[in-house]
Amino acid sequence: MKKLYFNMATRERRAAVVENDRVVELMVERTLENRIVSNVYRGRVVNVLPGMQAAFVDIGRDKNGFLYRDDLLSFHLSNEEEEKKKERSISEFVKQGEELLVQVTKEGFGSKGPRLTGVVSFPGQFLVFMPEGNYVGVSRRFSSEGERERWREVGEAITEGKEGVIIRTSCEGKAPEIITQELHFLRKLWQELWKEGKEKKAPALIHQDSGLIDRMVRDFSFSNIEEIIVDRIDEYKLLKELLEPFPKLQQSLSLYREKENVFSAFGIEKELERALRRQIWLKNGAYLMIDQTEALTVIDVNTGKFTGKTNLHDTVRKTNSEAAIEIARQLRLRDISGIIIIDFIDMKREEDREHVKNVFEKALKHDRTKTNVLGITGLGLLEMTRKKVRQNLQASLSKTCPTCSGKGVVLSDEAQAFKIERQLWEHRGMSEEAIVLELPAVISTVLFGQKGEHLKRLEEALGFRILVYPNKHLQEEKFSIRYIGNMNEAVAQLERLKAK
């Protein structure tokens, strides 16, 4: 059974999905301005790159959006044969300076701008409406091909002109009439937006996607929902209204009124902190090591304290199976995407590898984000991809360490001391009398000795005085020569540093 928790009391709005008393998904939203996925813009093409079959589009934000040829509406609507169409250059479909209606499909990451599409869509609970999509699609998650075909016929019957729709799995087993009203609503929404939007000059925002609660109700499957808890009265009323077509869900909705943060009260806060750790312990004593980089994520499985009760094959198989289930949960919880490599403990038998792969794929079926498991390589590495839509949890809630600059390590105390000593040697034989040096206190002890016994030898070798300010508050690897000059001024500079 599932439970939904909404923490709406502060400016950082959060929602958590709990399955069998374990947090499996966490969504964080700050200001609307920072979240641009699904926003619709009227943009202007600033550059066309035939070599990349892509264009950069100014949508009025810091970074231009990136639009591939295959995502252009003109390419999508072309009736030319697919093979011939794909041989054509993007410059045949779009020109520099041209104004386009585009929608954001992925947030910008690092130095990259947001990913765009020219096929604008508006998702509802039962269908996705595309004003100029010109085709009918049906979710592949329907239980039978007959059901998919039935809904495809319904979609073709209710669309008009160049409209397109994608029928969602939530329609399965229901009467066709349920999508007619929703299509009418989304069609009217688009008509109102475009009525105003077509008068705006590019770059301009045409449509801001809805907030966290609206998107959760729209996108989340509410089957097997046991409880919905929200901690703010306004959002409680909104949920009550949105869930009106579902009386059972309305009954499961409750308002949290206690002083303690709702996430803390139900143990979600601790799970959030755990989701930012590199090491994750499993129940059987084994553990995972999760390392995220810009290009890919590597997950290493280790037996840890788990030694098993029978033989090595059994121990490895059980450890990898439990790890596979936990990894699938961590991917959802941390919203890890892109290329993912999993280094399971080496399995000699093919049947064990196949078993673990099947356990993993079964666990991934609960994931709302598209995944693709490519298989286990000869080195025992499982390769997979997970669709990237937004920043992952780590990127949303943390920043690069200012001390190590994201390396995860800093120089040892000895290495830092020798680095400073080498820099001092570069001033050997200078005409000035003294240097004032500020450095971390622990490094000062390593460099000059507990009682400063190395300092005098260094001064004699270099030919000038070294006045030292050991700063207890200075970060690792941070040091600076604060002054070079005559002795009297050097002493004054040192006193000023000490007085701060």
N, C-alpha and C positions, 0 to 999 in steps of 0.2 A: 504493500500500500504506500501511496505517496502523500507527502504533506508539503504545502507551500507556505513560506514565511516571507512577509514583506516588512522591511525596516525602512520606513518613510519619514521618521521623525526629524532627520537632519537633512542638510543640503546634499549629502551623498546618499542616494537612494539605492537600496539593495534588495535583491530577491534571492531566496535559496530554495532549491528543490531537494527534498529529503526522501530517500527510498529505503525502506527497512532500517530506519534510524541512522542512516548514513547520508551525509551531504554529497550529492552527485553533480549538482550544477549551482553556480553562483553568478549572478549578473549584477554588475555595478554600474551606476549611471550618476554622473555629476551634473553639469549644466547641459542644457539642450544644445548650446552652441558647439560643444566639444564632440557631440555625437552626430555624425553626418551620414552614416550608412542608411540607405533607402531615401535620403533626401533627393528631391528633383530640382535641377538647375537649368536655367537657360545659359548656355556657355558659348564661348567664341573659340574657334580653333586657332591656336597661336603658332603651331608647328606641325607639319606632316612629315613623317619619317618613313619613306618607302622601304628602307633597309630593315626596319623593325616591324613593318606592316602595322604601324600605330601612329596615333596623333596625340599631341598635348593640347588640353582644352582648359582655358581660363574659366573657372566657375566662381571667381571672386574670393578665393581663399589664399592663404599664404603660398601654397604649392599648387601648381597646375595638375589637373586630373589626367590620367593615362587611359586612352581609349584604343583598344585593338580593332583592327579592321573587321574581324568576325563579329564584333559587338555593335557595329554601326547599324542603324535602322535601315539605311539604304542597301547595305549588303544583305541584311536579313530578309528584306522584302523582294530582293531581286529574284526573278523567275528563271534565271539562267541555270543551266545544269550545274550541279554542285561541283563537279571536277573542274569545269571551265571557270566557274566563278572564283574558285580558290587560287587559280593561276593569276588572277588580276591583281594589280597593285592597289594599295589603299588610296593613292592619289586619283584613281578613277571614280572613287566613291565620295571623297570629301576634299575640300580645298581650304587653304589657309585663309582666315578671316571669316569663314562661314559660321553662321550661328546654328547651334544644335540644341535639342532638348536631351538632357542626359540625366542619368540616375547613378548614385554612388552605390557600388556593390561591395567595396572593401575600403576600410580606412587606410590612410597613409601610414607607413611604417618607416621610422628612421628618416632616411633621405628621400624615400619614395613618396610620391603624391598618391592621392586616392585613385582606386580603380573605378572606371566608369562603364556604363552600357548605354546604348541609344535606344534599347528596347525597354521602355518604362513600364513598370508593373506595380500594382497595388494589391497586397495580400489581404484576404479576409479569412474568416475561420474555415470556410468550406471551399473557397477557390481563390486563385490568383488572377486578377483582371489585368490584361494588357491592352490598352486603348488601340494600339496599332500592331499587335502581335501577329495577327493573321494566321493563327493555328490553334488547335485544341490539343492539350496534353493531359494525360491522366497519370497520377502517381503510380509508380511501380510497386508500391507497398500494398496495393489491394490484394486480397487473398486469392483471387482467381482472375484469369484472363477474360472470362465471361462478364464479370463485374466491371472490369476496366472498359470493355467494349460498350457496355450499357451506358456508362457515364460519358464515354466519348461521343456517343450519339446524342445524349442530352446536351452536352456542351456545344455541339455543332448546331443544334436546334435553337438555342437561346442567344447565340452571338449575332451581332449585326455588323455589316460592312467588313472593315479590316480588323475588327476586334479579335482578341485571342484570350483564351482562358486556360488555366491549369487546374484540374479537379484534384482536391486534396483528399488524403486517406480518411479524413474525418467524415466524409460523405458515405462511407461504406455501410450498406444495409439500410440506408435511409431513402425517403421518397425524393424524387427529382425536384419537387417544389421547393426544397429547402435552400437551393442555390439561386433560384430566380429572384427572390427578394434581395439577397446579398449582392447579386450582380447589378440589380437596379440601383442599389445604394452606391456601389463603387463607381458605376457609370456616371451617376449624378455628381459624385465627388469630383471626378475628373473634369466633367464639363464645367463645373464652377471654377476649378483651379485654372483651367486653360483659358476661360473667359477673361480672367484678370491677367494671367501669365503671358499671354501672347502680346499684350501691350507693353510689357517690360523690356528694357534694353539689356542685352547681355553685357557682363555677367550678372545674373540675378537668381535669387532663391525663389523657386516656384512653390515648393511644398516641403514643409518640415515634418519628418516622420513623427509618429505619436510617441508618448512617453512609455516608461517601463511597464506600468500595469496594463495599458492597452495592448502592448506587444505581447506580453505574457498570455493574456486572454486569447489573443488572436493566433499566436503561434504554438502555444503549448497544448499538448493532448491532455484533456482533463479526465481521461478514463482512470478509474481506480484512485481518485483523489479522496482522501479520508478527511483532511482538515486544511483549511486556509486561514492563516492568522495574519492580521495586519495591525500596525501599531499607531495609526493616525486616522482620525474620524473622517476627514475628507476623502481619503483613499478607500476607507471602508464603505462609504456611501457610493463611491464610483464603482467599486467591485460589485456591490449589491445591484446596481443598475445594469452593469455589463453582464452579470450572471442571471439576469431575469429569465432568459429562455431555459435555464437549467435549475429547476426548483431544488433538486437534491444538493447541488453545489452551493446554492444560496444558504441552505441549512447548515452546511459544513463551514460557512464563513463566520469568523468571530473577531471581535476587536480586543486587542491586547491593551490593558489599562495600567499595568504595573510600572513602577519607576525604573526598574532595571531594564537595560537595553534588551529588546526581544531576542536578538541574536545571542547575547550572553546567556539569557535565561534558558534557552533551549540548546546550548552547547555548540552553536554554529560558529561563534567567534573563535573558539579554540581550533575548530576544523579549518577555518580561514587562515589562521596563523600557521597551521601544519602544512597547508597547501603552498606556502612560500619556502618551505624547507627543501634542502637538497636531498636529504636522506629520509626515506619513509620506511618505518618498520611494519612488517606483516605480522599477523597473529601468531604464526608458527615460529617466529624468531628470525626468519629471513628478512632481508631488507632490499629496498630499491635505491639506486642513486640516479637522480634526474638532473641532467645538465642541458640547459637551453642556450642555444646560440641564435644568431640572426638567420642562419641558413638552415639549421636543422636542430632536432632534439635527440639526445642519446639517453637511453634508459638502460641501466645495468642491473641485472638481477644477481644477488649474492645469497648464499645459504645462511650466512651469519651464525646465529646460535642454534639453528635447526640441524640436527644430526640424523633424524629419522629413526625408525624402529625396526626396519627389516633390512633392505639392501640398498646399494647406491642408486640403482635405477629407480626404485620406488621413491627415495628421498628427492632425487632431482625432478622426477615427474610431478610429485606433489608440490614441491616448491615452485616450479615453473607454472603450474596450473593456478595456484593461489596468486602468484605474481601477475598472471595474465588478467585475472578478474580485477585486481587492484589497479593495474595500469590502465585498463579501460575506464575505470572510475576517475583516475587522476587526469586523464586526457580531457574528460568532460569538465571536471571541477576546475582545472587550471586553464581550460580552453586552449590547450596546446594544439598548434596547427602546423601545416607545412610538411616537410619531410621528417619522419620519425624512424629512428633505428633502435630496436630493442635487442639487447645482448642477453638472451636467456642463458642459463647454465647449460653447458654442452650436453646434448643428448645423443647417445650413440645409435639408438634404435629409431628407425623411420616411423614406427607406429607411435612412439612417444612424441616425436616432433609434430606429427599430424594431430595427435590428441590435444596438445597444447594450443596449436593453431586453431582448432575447432572451438576450444574453450574461449579463446580470445575473441574470435569472430562472433560467437554467441553473446558474449558480454558487450560487444560493440553495437549490437542491434538496438540497445536502449539509447544509443547516442542520436540526438536529433540532427547533428552535423554530419555531412557526408564523409565517409571514410573509405579507404581502398587498401586492403591488405594484399601485398604483392607476393608474400611467401617467405620461407626461410632459406637463406643462402647456404652455400657449402661451408661457410665459416660459422654457421649457427646463428646468424643475425636475421631477425625478422624485420622486413622493410615494409613501410606503410606510409600513406599520406592522409592528412585530415584537412578538410577545406578551411582556408583562412578567410575570415570575414571581418573580425575586429581584433583589437589588441588583446593578447592573452592576459591572464590574471597577474602574472609577474610584472609585465610591462605597465599594467594599470595601477598597481599598488606599490611598486618599488621604483627606485632609480639607481643609476650606476654609482657604485661606491666611490666617493671622492678620493679615498686613500689609495686603493689598488686600481682605479680606473676600469673596473670590470674584469680584471684578470683573476680575481679570487685569491691572489697571493701578493705579498710584499717582500721586499728584500729582507734578508736576515739582519739582525743587529750588526753582526760583524761586517757583512757586505756593505751596509750603509756607512759604517765607520770608515772603511777603506775607501769608499767612493768620495767621502768628504776629504780624507787625507790626500787623495790624488789631486783634488781641486786646490787644496792649500799649496801643494808642491808646485803648481803652475805659477804661483807668485814668488817663488824662491829668488832671492837676491834683489828684490825690488827696493826702491829708494825710500818708500814709506816706512814709518816706524811700527805701525800696528794694524791688526785686523780685528774687527768685532764680529764674532760668529754666534748665530742663534741656531740651536738644534734641539731635537728631542732629548730630554734628560737621560733616558736609558742609553741613547747612542753616545752621549758625552762620556758616560762611565766606560763604555767599551773603547772609545777612541783615545781617551787620555788617562785611563786607569782609575781605580777606586779613589786614590788620593792624589790624582793628577801627576803621577810619576812619569808618564809618557809625554806630558805637555812640555816640560823643560827641554827634553831631548829634541822634540820636534821644533821648538823655537830656535834652538842652537843650530839645527841643521838648515832651517829656512832663512834665518837672519832677520826675523822680525818677531814682535810680541803677538800672542794670540789671546784676546780677551773673550771669554766664553760665557754665554747666557744659556744655561740648560733650562729649556721651557717645558714644564710638565704637561702643558695643554697642547703642545704642537703635535700635529698628526704624523703618523709614520711616513718616512721618506721625504719629509719636509724639512729643509734647512736653508739658511741664507746667510751670506756675508753682508752684514748690515752697515759696515763702515770700513774704509781703508784710508789711513792718513796719519796725522801726528798723534803722539801718545796722549796728550792732554784731552784732545777732542774725543779720542777713542774711549777714554775713561768716562767722559761725560755722556757719550752715547750709551755705554753699558749701564750707567746709572738710570738713564731715562727708560731703558728697556725693563729694568728691574722694578721701576716705579709704576709701570702700567698695571 
